[in-house]
Amino acid sequence: MRMSKTFVKTLRDAPKDETARSAQFLIRAGYVHKEMAGVYDFLPLGLKVLENIKNIIRDELSKIDCEELQLTALQNPEPWQKSGRWDENEVDIWFKTELSSGGELGLAPTHEEPITNLMKTYIKSYKDLPVYAYQFQTKFRNELRAKSGIMRTREFLMKDLYSFSADEAEHAEFYHKVEGAYAKIYDRCGLGKDTYETFASGGIFSKFSHEYQTILPVGEDTIYYNSDKSIVLNEEVVVPEVLEEFGVKKEDLESTRAAEVGNIFTIKYKYSEPLGLDFADKDGSKKTVFMGCYGIGVSRVMGVIAEKYADDKGLIWPEEVAPFKYYLVGIGEEGQKTAEEIYAKNPDKILFDDRDARPGEKFADAELIGIPYRVVVSDKTLADGKAELTVRATGETKLVDIDKLDLAR
Amino acid sequence: MRMSKTFVKTLRDAPKDETARSAQFLIRAGYVHKEMAGVYDFLPLGLKVLENIKNIIRDELSKIDCEELQLTALQNPEPWQKSGRWDENEVDIWFKTELSSGGELGLAPTHEEPITNLMKTYIKSYKDLPVYAYQFQTKFRNELRAKSGIMRTREFLMKDLYSFSADEAEHAEFYHKVEGAYAKIYDRCGLGKDTYETFASGGIFSKFSHEYQTILPVGEDTIYYNSDKSIVLNEEVVVPEVLEEFGVKKEDLESTRAAEVGNIFTIKYKYSEPLGLDFADKDGSKKTVFMGCYGIGVSRVMGVIAEKYADDKGLIWPEEVAPFKYYLVGIGEEGQKTAEEIYAKNPDKILFDDRDARPGEKFADAELIGIPYRVVVSDKTLADGKAELTVRATGETKLVDIDKLDLAR
């Protein structure tokens, strides 16, 4: 992409009400635009980061045989009434609206009810199981307070996966596969090292669920862990019964702030039973489908990555989520000509700062935008047949032979 | 994709209230699932068709320098109040909702106001123009009646492009480029031959807008055309003044039913003026940005293609929008073994019917699902080193050398 061709420009200031550092940088660098509290547009660079995260998730979920579909935002109350979650005393973050032809509708905050209902068309027999279906869908949650930039919003992109199994054993096997896929997803998103699968409250149907928590000073949650981090607990389960079960004492645990980046949940018959999702088993008996659900907030993950890796100069994207791998600047007549040639070879990998601006301004924007590698070709470096390569994360710079420079990788 | 691995199955019946033939087939073949009137889920095959149409649009728009972004569904009333379109007497298809922290919100039925507002951050000077930005976004329209399957729905996927130009001449040049891009898009979607750019009402700001209308017996619109179709008019502009302008008489025009598959619209200052989207021109004077908007209903285009090409056996997808290019069936022991080998080479291009089912059932599903080419390898065809290739659209069948069968293309 040519910087001279995009409408987006880096901004000197972020909105005054934006307190999260990641949100300030994401706005100033031109990744997102704030519509109102908790509601953000994704500009071209931001959309590329979202797509990269989606592609990582899609790739890992396809390896464990998940199928992608897309449900709707508008919700018929009926299935939600059956599960009891239409009631605003049960679910307090509904946005509701009305059909002009009469009748109330909701905007989906999650999709257990509609997908359970949908599967009644397709699951009739043990031969139809298991089913693993997921989507990337905009969720709407009427949060009383929206803060932390794109880490907690009223409209956000979520990957939600649902599993439908014949029994608990079949479910457990898939649940374990999802754990493996999630580990790979957070690794590829650059969050692997500081992301832990934690024990969290399981609600009334399971003892525990699991959350994925990334250590982050501004995170909304607190997690507790033992010395080798083999036991990591969400704050809400640090109670005497649970500590006893894990054989640890509270005083032996350390705590830190963290941000939830995903969850996996055994939901058993919570929705399949009231909605009547049954199947005929081998012996002809009628059984209820055993369910699980598995979420990753895609835009939230983007916010957590932004928050985690920023420094005082701007964003720092891990390679696989970065909108472009290289930020290219040409200085001087020959430098600019050579930069044009380099760009022409790999335009999809390169954010080419071909603007009519001072090198210092371009370097500052390169740091704010946070592309992993900056490549500078100037008349001076070219005199020795070299280009300058700078790693955004470390600031490390070296001269490389221009003939050996390969920006295809 | 293996048929044995997907949860979706073809269905014997469509919902009784579903009158459009395309909707019946799309549901029975497993492309979509009806949530309620005018609200449809997209199942794996349906999502693939949508993605293929999106990719065609994306490809053609990138060639005319358009940038992709993504705005939000939730709408702050403020910019809409400025343009006068918050008022339900002006726009009668709003879904509105409320923030739990207080205040009304809307669900975007279109995005002129928020994108005009957004551009106030980025357009300040003549140097910042022109800007061409588009998105694929879910639109919400509170239609009193929803019918025609996915051709007219309350929640649908739309491509909406907005242009921001310094003056009418710059706008006209881009408008013409969009006409070229749209022609290519409808061609690639298989609708080129029967799709016409029509003159439609321009509203209060322009004499005419243009619509793209595909001739379709169940279409909602009526278009009028002269003998060589050099003049094609929407019904609403077939009035004495317009007929006089084009130098034709009503009795010389023929009429037909058609479905709108897109529109392009010169909106001049309709939103930029009330929202204050100005720029400093070369001479320092303040001018208002000149705008255009250009829509294509992506899910509607899918519905029109489905409707247009179906026969009494099922759907018939044009190659570039089809979810898979080949439908593969193996018959007999050797036939099945060879089919597995063929599938393994190009799994992304092939819908492999590896189910434990009778060939007749597979052939019927192949016709219902409407994949362009059916490939059958049986012990009998293999005895002569052949496979049977059938074109879905024509029913034409021929035997081809198995060694020369290349399903990569």
Chai-1 contact restraints between the chains, C-beta under 6 A:
chainA,res_idxA,chainB,res_idxB,connection_type,confidence,min_distance_angstrom,max_distance_angstrom,comment,restraint_id
A,F7,B,Y122,contact,1.0,0.0,6.0,A-B,restraint_1
A,F7,B,V131,contact,1.0,0.0,6.0,A-B,restraint_2
A,H33,B,L118,contact,1.0,0.0,6.0,A-B,restraint_3
A,E35,B,T72,contact,1.0,0.0,6.0,A-B,restraint_4
A,M36,B,N76,contact,1.0,0.0,6.0,A-B,restraint_5
A,V39,B,T72,contact,1.0,0.0,6.0,A-B,restraint_6
A,V39,B,L74,contact,1.0,0.0,6.0,A-B,restraint_7
A,D41,B,L71,contact,1.0,0.0,6.0,A-B,restraint_8
A,D41,B,T72,contact,1.0,0.0,6.0,A-B,restraint_9
A,F42,B,Q70,contact,1.0,0.0,6.0,A-B,restraint_10
A,L43,B,L69,contact,1.0,0.0,6.0,A-B,restraint_11
A,P44,B,E67,contact,1.0,0.0,6.0,A-B,restraint_12
A,P44,B,L69,contact,1.0,0.0,6.0,A-B,restraint_13
A,L47,B,L69,contact,1.0,0.0,6.0,A-B,restraint_14
A,L47,B,Q70,contact,1.0,0.0,6.0,A-B,restraint_15
A,E67,B,P44,contact,1.0,0.0,6.0,A-B,restraint_16
A,L69,B,L43,contact,1.0,0.0,6.0,A-B,restraint_17
A,L69,B,P44,contact,1.0,0.0,6.0,A-B,restraint_18
A,L69,B,L47,contact,1.0,0.0,6.0,A-B,restraint_19
A,Q70,B,F42,contact,1.0,0.0,6.0,A-B,restraint_20
A,Q70,B,L47,contact,1.0,0.0,6.0,A-B,restraint_21
A,L71,B,D41,contact,1.0,0.0,6.0,A-B,restraint_22
A,T72,B,E35,contact,1.0,0.0,6.0,A-B,restraint_23
A,T72,B,V39,contact,1.0,0.0,6.0,A-B,restraint_24
A,T72,B,D41,contact,1.0,0.0,6.0,A-B,restraint_25
A,T72,B,E155,contact,1.0,0.0,6.0,A-B,restraint_26
A,L74,B,V39,contact,1.0,0.0,6.0,A-B,restraint_27
A,L74,B,E155,contact,1.0,0.0,6.0,A-B,restraint_28
A,N76,B,M36,contact,1.0,0.0,6.0,A-B,restraint_29
A,F95,B,T97,contact,1.0,0.0,6.0,A-B,restraint_30
A,T97,B,F95,contact,1.0,0.0,6.0,A-B,restraint_31
A,T97,B,T97,contact,1.0,0.0,6.0,A-B,restraint_32
A,S100,B,N142,contact,1.0,0.0,6.0,A-B,restraint_33
A,S100,B,L144,contact,1.0,0.0,6.0,A-B,restraint_34
A,S101,B,L144,contact,1.0,0.0,6.0,A-B,restraint_35
A,L118,B,H33,contact,1.0,0.0,6.0,A-B,restraint_36
A,Y122,B,F7,contact,1.0,0.0,6.0,A-B,restraint_37
A,V131,B,F7,contact,1.0,0.0,6.0,A-B,restraint_38
A,N142,B,S100,contact,1.0,0.0,6.0,A-B,restraint_39
A,L144,B,S100,contact,1.0,0.0,6.0,A-B,restraint_40
A,L144,B,S101,contact,1.0,0.0,6.0,A-B,restraint_41
A,E155,B,T72,contact,1.0,0.0,6.0,A-B,restraint_42
A,E155,B,L74,contact,1.0,0.0,6.0,A-B,restraint_43
